[in-house]
């Protein structure tokens, strides 16, 4: 069988579903892994999770829409999380958010046209001593200034162009 | 394998020899705060510099000792002399740092503090790094007890943070780790352990402050099998991050606390529910669990006591409400995190309807200390109603930001002025926010209040999980209230109407006030809504949701009135009520403001003056930060 994006994705899904016991309590962990692998949760994947774990589809949909970690729309290659913790608020993270909106020309929750970045708010990254902070994928950037933000975004764009 | 107390003691003795083995050692603080400020590059540079010299210097990783404002931090152990803490280390410092470590001297440029001995809190003894005369350069470095940030601190919960490699089980054991579990499981009856925890006065560190011993006792006596113990590591309060630091710096301490708790309660299965926003913490706790399982500290017949216990890690999926115990348990069951009414307590009917004992990271981490040092020793620290120490994250507009651990009962003033070093840029202290979104803002006239559960509650705030956000005169208290309500509206799970709709309406009113549309009667309306939300919500998120508004109204009503009646923001924060202008007298035409303007609405000619087109200005204030000549004015 030829390796196509479809059957490659199929293998990934099957692998994730094998990682956990087939019971309702595995649902969040399964969806988290799928979200990470696929960068979003397409409808047919939710259906498959429901069948595999033996739970009603409504319950899978309920969970997938309740938690902020899940997205039903494709996310960009990199997720930029703006910390909305108290320390970051007091230290002016709003300015960083303004700058980010201007740099990427997207609103929060949206993905850039080139599919490179999705911008989101998170409640607190727990890096309050580094406020204002943002996280790109799993990398935390502290004491972000507008100038530094520009450099960081440029770096990611450059790396992506080289890929 | 560690199957008996004797085997643990043997391993401790050999691991301690290695820990204190007399080779120079450099420990790089590599918790999230360190990594974000470049600790990885410092670590690499130290390794490279050490290899180039073919030296005996050990370069290791460690967690964060709390001085986050000085990251990247490197501790160097000079055999025969001292342990020196270096601050703000850069990769460029590596050569000289390694050279000084090998020569047994000090790299003075970055030296911050020193300690003369390795302290073993669990056994209450210290082992001097050496007894030779100190080199004069070493002697010049102040002792920890002389450095204002550390002077008044007492590290119980953070006993190993920044001192051991969190990925090394041996180092944890060398510091006395698992000795308390070994003692509890082999020498104490479950009832004795519960009695000790009760006598110690330990109260939950996650927010509620419920007496831990009583919780354990009720859970032990509850009917139903199996029982569960749960570690709540879904640290949700914005502005608090001690749980992350403890998991990243000392993950085994939580496992040990849970082993003791599970034995006391009679549980065989435990869960750690940790936020997925903390990827490093997830990695560290998973690794620690694997190590503990591998050597038999988890699993069957622990220490030959007949007690079986295993722990599973679940990652939170981004919902603040899951820090609430019933919501967290629903989430563990794979459902949405909606709290339920607690007529029946979770200790009796929790996870899958079984008796479940949930405690916070810092609470679990305190347990081994109490067992090892004794309940009376622990109860000797703190105040009448609040025993022991508490870790606080001191952040916001304060000079020294970081994690501090102090005995309960120290004053807010000591925390802000002495440990925190006061407010930056010579500004005025305005308020300190404690207790997360359920807490409140405490104004300057109450700075002498002792920090304990009762005193903070009396002021309308609370201890919460230990966030302390300092605010200066450039912080608008109405904006702060609006910020918290925005947060709570977003995080309300939606189950109770008063919380779901009430927080949204309060937010509408506060937004109106901040944007100059405040009307007479708004303040009274906020009070009314607050009462309704408090009375009509099930969980603590809802019942305490109005607190940020109530405390700011209580202490800063004049600021609300200025917004409502005069459409003026005294702190010059609320964007609709201010405007930015460039003073032509001061403008040098350097163009820095124009270059940094995200909306490109600043125009002018170089070396002449620049002006802001008010129609397109979003009032982000970046021009104000960019200007080096104080030419940008807020009015």
Contacts between the chains, C-beta under 8 A, distances in Angstrom:
chain1	res1	chain2	res2	distance
A	23	B	334	7.7
A	24	B	333	6.9
A	24	B	334	4.5
A	24	B	335	7.6
A	25	B	332	6.8
A	25	B	333	5.3
A	25	B	334	4.2
A	26	B	334	6.4
A	27	B	334	3.9
A	28	B	314	7.2
A	28	B	315	7.5
A	28	B	317	5.4
A	28	B	331	6.6
A	28	B	334	5.7
A	29	B	314	6.8
A	29	B	315	6.9
A	31	B	317	7.5
A	32	B	276	6.6
A	32	B	315	6.0
A	32	B	317	6.1
A	53	B	334	8.0
A	55	B	334	7.8
A	59	B	335	7.3
A	62	B	335	7.8
A	62	B	336	5.4
A	63	B	334	7.2
A	63	B	335	6.8
A	63	B	336	5.6
A	66	B	319	6.8
A	66	B	336	4.0
A	66	B	337	7.1
A	66	B	493	7.7
A	67	B	317	3.6
A	67	B	318	5.3
A	67	B	319	5.4
A	67	B	336	7.5
A	67	B	337	7.7
A	68	B	317	7.2
A	68	B	318	3.4
A	68	B	319	6.5
A	69	B	276	6.0
A	69	B	317	4.0
A	69	B	318	4.2
A	70	B	317	6.8
A	81	B	277	7.6
A	84	B	238	7.0
A	84	B	487	6.8
A	85	B	238	3.6
A	85	B	239	5.5
A	86	B	238	4.5
A	86	B	239	3.9
A	86	B	395	7.9
A	86	B	396	7.3
A	86	B	433	6.3
A	86	B	436	7.9
A	86	B	467	6.9
A	86	B	469	4.7
A	86	B	483	7.3
A	86	B	484	7.8
A	87	B	238	7.5
A	87	B	239	5.1
A	87	B	395	4.0
A	87	B	396	5.1
A	87	B	401	7.8
A	87	B	469	5.5
A	89	B	238	7.8
A	89	B	480	7.7
A	89	B	483	5.1
A	90	B	396	4.7
A	90	B	397	6.3
A	90	B	469	6.1
A	90	B	471	5.9
A	90	B	475	5.8
A	90	B	480	7.7
A	91	B	396	7.0
A	91	B	397	7.6
A	92	B	621	7.3
A	94	B	620	7.2
A	95	B	620	5.0
A	95	B	621	6.0
A	95	B	622	5.7
A	95	B	625	7.5
A	98	B	598	5.5
A	98	B	618	6.3
A	98	B	620	4.2
A	98	B	622	7.4
A	99	B	598	5.2
A	99	B	620	7.5
A	99	B	622	6.9
A	101	B	598	7.5
A	102	B	598	3.4
A	102	B	599	6.8
A	103	B	598	7.6
A	122	B	277	6.0
A	122	B	318	7.1
A	123	B	236	6.5
A	123	B	238	5.9
A	123	B	318	7.9
A	123	B	320	5.5
A	123	B	487	6.7
A	123	B	490	7.8
A	123	B	491	6.7
A	124	B	236	7.1
A	124	B	237	7.2
A	124	B	238	3.9
A	124	B	239	6.8
A	124	B	240	7.7
A	124	B	241	7.6
A	124	B	277	7.9
A	125	B	277	6.0
A	126	B	32	7.2
A	126	B	235	6.3
A	126	B	240	7.6
A	126	B	241	3.6
A	126	B	243	8.0
A	126	B	244	4.4
A	126	B	275	7.7
A	126	B	277	7.0
A	126	B	278	6.2
A	127	B	32	5.9
A	127	B	33	6.2
A	127	B	36	6.3
A	127	B	241	6.8
A	128	B	238	8.0
A	128	B	239	5.4
A	128	B	240	7.4
A	128	B	241	5.5
A	128	B	393	5.4
A	128	B	395	4.0
A	128	B	396	7.9
A	128	B	401	7.2
A	128	B	467	7.5
A	128	B	469	7.7
A	129	B	33	5.6
A	129	B	68	3.3
A	129	B	69	6.2
A	129	B	71	7.9
A	129	B	241	7.8
A	129	B	393	7.3
A	129	B	395	5.8
A	129	B	401	4.3
A	129	B	402	5.2
A	129	B	403	7.7
A	130	B	33	6.0
A	130	B	36	5.5
A	130	B	37	7.1
A	130	B	68	7.1
A	131	B	395	6.4
A	131	B	396	7.5
A	131	B	401	7.8
A	133	B	36	7.3
A	135	B	277	7.5
A	138	B	279	4.6
A	140	B	32	5.6
A	140	B	35	7.0
A	140	B	36	4.3
A	141	B	36	6.3
A	142	B	33	7.3
A	142	B	36	4.3
A	142	B	37	6.3
A	143	B	37	8.0
A	145	B	625	8.0
A	146	B	596	5.9
A	146	B	598	7.7
A	146	B	622	5.6
A	146	B	625	7.8
A	147	B	596	7.5
